Every structure is written in C-alpha cells, then in structure tokens.
Amino acid sequence: MSYVFDPVRLQQLSAMQADTYRSATPYPHAVIDDFLRPECAKELSTCFPRPEDDIGWDYFGAEHFEVKMGCSHEQRFPQALRSALHDLNSGPFVDFLEKLTGIGHLLPDPHMVGGGIHLTRQGGHLGIHADFNWHERLQAHRRLNVLIYLTPDWTSALGGELELWDRQAKACQRIVEPLFNRAVIFSTRSDSFHGHPNHWKSATVHRQSIALYYYTAQAEAGAAVRPPHSTLYKGLHLD
C-alpha cells in the first residue's frame, strides 16, 4: 500500500528546495503545491469531518485572536484521514523534512498536541502569533510546522490566507493562499510570527487543514533558549 505522499517526489523536492527553504524570509519556509497524491487529497477533503460531526472538536473562541475548531482525537477520524496522519508521522516523511530543512533528529508527535485537523467556519480567523515552544509530554523543543490545506476550489473571496510576519511582528512579509493540496512547511521559533487574520467569509464552505508539528530533544544550536511558553499573540502578549 502506498503512502499518502509520493516518497520519490518528496526526496527530489528536498534536494531541489533545501537551499531556498533555508534562505527564505522572514524565516525558513517552503510552499509546495500538489503535495499529496491527488487521489488521496481528494479523498481526505471529502471525508474531512464536518462541524456537526461528533469527533470531540475543541472550540477556540477568543475574538481578535483565535476563532476556529480543532481535533486531535485520531481514533474518531475516518480511516483515510487517520492513515494519512500516520503516514505524515512516518520515517520516510520525517526523512524528507530533515533533508529539506537541515534540522536533524526530528521527532513526530503521535499525540498531535495543538495539531491534527483544523476547521474554520464563517467569521473564523487566527491572529498573528508565535507558537508554543515546548512539548511537555515529549520533553522536546518545537522546531517545525507542516500545514496542508484541503479546501477544494479556494478563491480569494473566501479569505483565510496565511500571513508570515517579520520577527518583530511589525509587518507581513508574505501572504500564502490556502490552495487545495498545498503544503506550507516552516521552522518555528519564539519569533516565527504567522496567522490568518483575514476572516473566513463563507457560511457553506469551510477552511480545512491538517496541522502537524515536529520536535527535537535538543534546542536549536546557537539560538537563545526561551523558557517554555504557550502561544504568543500579537496584541495580547506583545504590541
């Protein structure tokens, strides 16, 4: 049985895009289209849980900071989605991430703390923020985010674009449209500011995404080690 991704293609991409990833601004990142096998991406989009499905959704409703739904209870996911998440935590996928990013000894998170699947309904948004930096259960430092968008036929009328901001959280440096089957991979530090503050517009179409995070036992070499912190929001924790 094949993986939800094409291992050969990802290995080729890791070689071709490694330099671009590491030199990207405002911090290392890559945007990769047609990321999953087309038939798999279509299946995942079709079976993606709806807001009314009883899967144990977590609801986040801090207006101006975070309004979305999320779930990491894989035992309640459709089989195709659960299998895809396991593939994205597999050895071949972690190997791809290490070669692309130059971050060695990556650890996947089988508990998917803060990740798993995310769904945004009309009016939902995610303020500019830097992610939590420490996984207490793994006793590990957060180093990498992988986001995969699964909303078919996205258009700018829907909103929800990902914004990458400078390390001082003063200005947006890049806007990434959440196109179907597009992946965004970026290094996470205490100043890797990002979000999608542009509210989702549709009442019938939802912003669907997979979010997975990867860790290392050791902190980033040469970087100042910040004390463990939760999500840092612009306008709440910093100006």
C-alpha positions in Angstrom: 0.0 0.0 0.0 1.4 3.4 -1.0 1.9 6.4 1.3 -0.5 9.3 1.0 2.5 11.2 -0.5 5.0 10.1 -3.2 8.3 9.4 -1.4 10.4 9.7 -4.5 9.0 13.0 -5.4 9.4 14.4 -1.9 13.0 13.3 -1.9 13.6 15.1 -5.1 11.9 18.2 -3.8 14.0 18.1 -0.6 17.2 18.3 -2.7 15.9 21.0 -5.1 14.4 23.2 -2.4 16.7 22.8 0.6 18.8 26.0 -0.2 15.6 28.0 -0.9 14.0 26.8 2.3 16.9 27.7 4.5 17.4 31.2 2.9 13.7 32.2 2.8 12.4 35.3 4.6 11.1 36.2 7.1 12.2 32.8 8.4 12.9 29.4 6.7 9.9 28.1 4.9 8.6 26.3 1.8 5.3 26.3 -0.1 4.7 23.2 -2.1 1.7 22.6 -4.3 0.2 19.2 -5.2 1.8 17.9 -2.0 -0.2 14.7 -1.5 -1.1 12.2 -4.2 -4.1 13.8 -6.0 -6.5 10.9 -5.3 -5.6 10.9 -1.6 -6.0 14.7 -1.3 -9.5 14.4 -2.8 -10.5 11.6 -0.5 -9.2 13.5 2.6 -11.2 16.6 1.6 -14.3 14.5 1.0 -14.2 12.6 4.3 -12.9 15.6 6.4 -15.2 15.9 9.5 -17.9 18.5 9.4 -18.6 20.9 12.3 -21.6 18.9 13.4 -19.7 15.6 13.5 -19.3 14.1 16.9 -15.5 13.7 17.0 -14.7 15.7 20.1 -14.0 19.0 18.5 -12.2 21.7 20.5 -13.7 25.1 20.1 -11.5 28.2 20.3 -13.4 31.5 20.5 -11.1 34.3 21.6 -12.3 37.1 19.3 -9.5 39.0 17.6 -7.0 36.2 18.5 -8.3 32.7 17.6 -11.7 31.6 16.4 -11.6 28.0 15.0 -12.2 24.3 15.6 -9.6 21.6 16.1 -9.3 18.0 16.9 -6.5 15.5 17.6 -8.6 12.5 18.6 -7.4 10.3 15.8 -9.5 7.3 17.0 -12.6 9.3 15.9 -11.3 10.2 12.5 -12.3 8.5 9.2 -9.9 5.7 8.3 -8.4 7.6 5.4 -7.6 10.6 7.5 -6.2 8.6 10.3 -3.9 6.7 7.9 -2.8 9.9 6.3 -1.7 11.3 9.6 0.2 8.2 10.4 2.0 8.5 7.0 2.9 12.1 7.8 4.5 10.9 11.1 6.4 8.1 9.4 10.1 7.6 8.9 10.1 8.4 5.1 8.3 11.7 5.7 10.5 12.7 8.7 13.5 11.9 6.5 12.1 14.3 3.8 11.6 17.1 6.4 15.2 16.7 7.8 16.7 16.9 4.3 14.6 19.9 3.3 15.1 21.9 6.5 18.5 20.8 7.7 17.0 20.1 11.1 18.3 16.7 12.2 16.9 14.2 14.7 13.3 15.3 14.3 10.6 13.7 16.4 7.0 13.4 15.3 4.2 14.0 17.8 1.9 10.9 18.0 -0.3 12.9 20.4 -0.7 15.8 17.9 -0.8 18.4 20.7 -2.3 21.5 19.2 -2.5 19.9 15.8 -4.3 17.1 14.0 -7.1 18.7 12.0 -8.3 22.4 12.0 -11.6 23.7 10.6 -12.6 27.4 10.3 -16.2 28.4 9.7 -17.6 31.8 8.7 -16.0 34.6 10.7 -13.2 32.4 11.9 -9.6 33.6 12.0 -6.2 33.2 13.6 -4.4 36.2 14.9 -0.7 36.8 14.3 1.2 34.7 16.8 4.3 32.7 17.6 3.6 29.1 18.6 4.2 27.4 21.9 7.8 26.2 22.1 7.9 23.2 24.4 6.1 19.8 24.4 5.8 18.8 28.0 4.8 15.2 27.3 7.7 14.6 24.8 10.1 16.8 26.8 11.1 18.3 23.5 11.6 21.6 21.7 9.2 22.6 18.9 11.0 23.1 15.6 8.8 22.7 12.6 5.2 23.1 11.4 3.6 21.3 8.5 0.2 22.7 7.3 -1.7 21.0 4.4 -4.8 22.8 3.0 -7.8 20.7 2.0 -10.5 23.2 0.9 -11.4 22.5 -2.7 -11.7 25.4 -5.2 -10.4 28.0 -2.8 -10.7 31.6 -4.1 -9.7 34.9 -2.6 -13.4 35.6 -1.9 -13.2 33.0 0.9 -10.4 34.7 2.8 -8.2 32.8 5.3 -4.8 33.5 3.7 -1.8 32.6 5.7 0.4 35.5 6.6 4.1 35.3 7.5 5.3 38.3 9.5 8.7 39.6 10.4 10.5 38.5 13.6 9.3 41.7 15.4 5.7 41.1 14.4 5.6 44.5 12.9 4.7 43.8 9.2 3.6 41.0 6.9 6.3 39.7 4.7 4.5 37.0 2.7 0.9 36.0 2.0 0.2 32.4 1.2 -3.1 31.4 -0.3 -4.5 28.2 1.2 -4.9 26.5 -2.2 -6.2 22.9 -2.3 -3.4 20.3 -1.6 -0.9 23.0 -0.9 1.6 22.4 2.0 3.4 25.1 4.0 6.4 24.0 6.0 8.2 26.4 8.2 10.7 26.5 11.1 9.2 27.5 14.4 10.9 29.7 17.0 9.6 32.1 19.5 9.7 34.8 16.8 8.2 32.9 13.9 5.1 35.1 13.7 2.2 33.9 11.4 -1.6 33.6 11.3 -4.6 34.1 9.1 -6.2 37.3 10.4 -8.4 37.8 7.3 -11.7 36.3 8.4 -13.2 33.3 6.6 -16.1 34.5 4.5 -18.2 31.6 3.5 -21.1 30.1 5.5 -21.2 26.9 3.5 -17.5 26.2 2.6 -15.1 25.6 5.5 -11.3 26.1 5.7 -10.0 22.6 6.2 -6.4 21.8 7.1 -4.1 19.2 8.6 -1.6 20.6 11.1 1.4 18.6 12.3 4.3 19.7 14.4 7.8 18.2 14.8 10.3 18.4 17.7 13.9 17.8 18.7 15.3 16.7 22.0 17.9 19.4 21.9 17.2 23.1 21.4 18.3 24.8 18.1 22.1 25.1 18.1 23.2 28.7 18.6 19.7 30.0 19.4 18.8 31.6 22.7 16.7 29.1 24.6 13.5 30.7 25.7 11.7 29.4 28.8 8.7 27.3 27.9 5.8 29.4 26.8 2.3 29.0 25.3 1.1 30.7 22.1 2.2 34.4 22.0 -0.4 36.6 20.3 0.3 40.0 18.8 -1.9 42.5 20.6 -2.2 40.3 23.7 1.3 39.2 24.7 3.2 41.8 22.6 2.5 45.0 20.7 
